[in-house]
Each structure stands twice: as structure tokens, then as C-alpha cells.
Amino acid sequence: MPDVFTTAKRSEVMSRIKGRGNKETELVLVRLFRAEGITGWRRHAALVGRPDFTFRAQRVVVFVDGCFWHMCPKHFHMPANNRAFGRKKLTANQARDRLVTKTLRAADWRVVRIWEHDLRKPARVLARIRAALGG
């Protein structure tokens, strides 16, 4: 079915759609933290890259990266439509992730990046976070 809008109008309409973040995956991690008694974290601290979780006392930040938006090597498939735009957008996301990680590490933060699919193995995720927290 052809689009009912012109290309310019479709672009305008799409630009007004606001992202909702990765709330579901973050809430899975919140439940894991609470169940395991992991405390001292805050969500969305005002640091570069807006980490999903920040442990200020230990200087640890945690990002939960979605398999699609961050191009997971296991699960990512390039969309069939508008490939040029998709590739540009998604590779820019990866470049931004590398820059954020590098910037935070330069400021003496430990950075933990968790893939969305890793949440299916909570013991492994919790082990990585505990190791970063030093315990």
C-alpha cells in the first residue's frame, strides 16, 4: 500500500514521534537488583550518555543496550526498507556508544554494557555487575 503522505510530510510526522527509551528492559534489571539486595543505584543520572543505572559511590554505570538499536552481533538484522537511512542511524548509535564509554572511562567510571538478550540469563548479568561493583 502506498504512503498517503508525501516524503516531506512523512518526515515531519515521524520527527514528532518521541522515543520511550528501553523502559521494559530497565525494569527487568530493577527487579533483579531488588531481588538480590543490590542497592545504591539511581536511574538516568545526568552523566554523559545518560546511563540507565548509576552507582555513584562505586563510580559504576550500567547501560542496557537494545539488540536492534545498538546492532547486537547475535540478533541484529538490517531493516529491508530504507536501508541507507537505517545503516546511517544505527552505525551512528554505535559510534556514540563507543564515545560515551571512552569518555566515562576517561573520567574514572567503570562502564558495564548489557545486551537486551543477556537479561535472559540473570545470574550472568548479576555476576558482571557485582564484579564491577567490587563484590
N, C-alpha and C positions, 0 to 999 in steps of 0.2 A: 504494500500500500504506500503510495507516495505521501510525502510530508505535506501537511496542509499549510505550513508556513514557508516563507522564503528563507534562504540561508541566513540572511541578516537577522530576520525576526527570530528564527530558531536559536541563533547565537545569543540574542538578547534574553529570550526566555530561559535558556539554560544557565546564563550567567547569574540569574536571580535565585537559583536553587542553592541553598546553603548546606554545607556538609554537616553531618551529625557526629563525625568522629567515629571511634570504634567502641562505643559505649558497651555493647554486649560483651566483647572480649575483655574489656577492663573490669566489668562486673564479675566475670568468672574469676579473675585474679583477686579481686577484693574478697570474694567468698573464700578463696584458698588462704589468703592472708589471715582472715578472721578465724577460720577453722584451725589453722596451725599456730595461732597466737603470735603472728608476726605483726609488730606494732611499730609506730614511729614514722609511718609513711603519710604523705599528702599527695593529693591528685592535682595535676596541672599547675605545678609551681611556675612562677614567672622566670624561667631559665630559658636559654636559647634552645629552640626546638620544642618547647612546651612538653617536657617528659610526661608520660602517663602517670608515673609514680616517682616520688622523690623521697629519699631517706636522707634528710639534711645532716643529721648527726654523723652518719657514716659516709656522707658525700657519695651516695649511690643514686643513680637514676635508672628507671626501667621504662623501656618503650615496648609496646605490644604492636608489632607490625602486621598489618593485614596482608594475606597472601597475594591478593590481586594488586592493591595499590603500591606495594613495595616490591613486586615482581619476585615472589618466592621461587627459588630454583626447583622446588618439588612440584608445586601446584599451579604455577602461573601459565596462562595461555593468552596470547595476544588476541584482543577482540578482532573479529572479522571486519567489522565496519570501522571506517575512518582510522585505518592503521597508522598513518603518518602522525596524526594528532595524538593517538594513544601512545605510540612509541616515544614521542617527544615529551609528553606529560609524565609518563611513568619513569623514563630514564632521568628526568629532572627530579622526580621524587627520590630516586636512588642517590643522585648526586647530593641532594640536600641532606639526606640521611648521613652520608659519609662526612659532609662538612659539619653537621651538628655533632656527630660522635667525636670528630677530631677536635672541635672547639671545646667541648665539655672535658675531654681528656686533658687538653692543654691547661684547663683551669682546675686540674686535680680532682675531677669527678670520675668515678667508676661507672661505666655505661654498660647496661645489660639490655640486649635486644632479643626479644622473644617473638618468634613467628606465631601467628594465629593458630596454626595447626599444632604447635607444641603444647598448647593448653589441653590437648587430649591426653597428655602424659604428665599429670600434675606433679608427681614425685620428682621427675627430672627438672621441671621448671623451678620447683621449690628448692631443690638442691643447688641450682645455679644461683638463685637469689640469695640463699643462705651463705654460699661461698663468697659472693660479692660483699655481703654484709659482714663477713669475717667470723661467721659462726655457724 
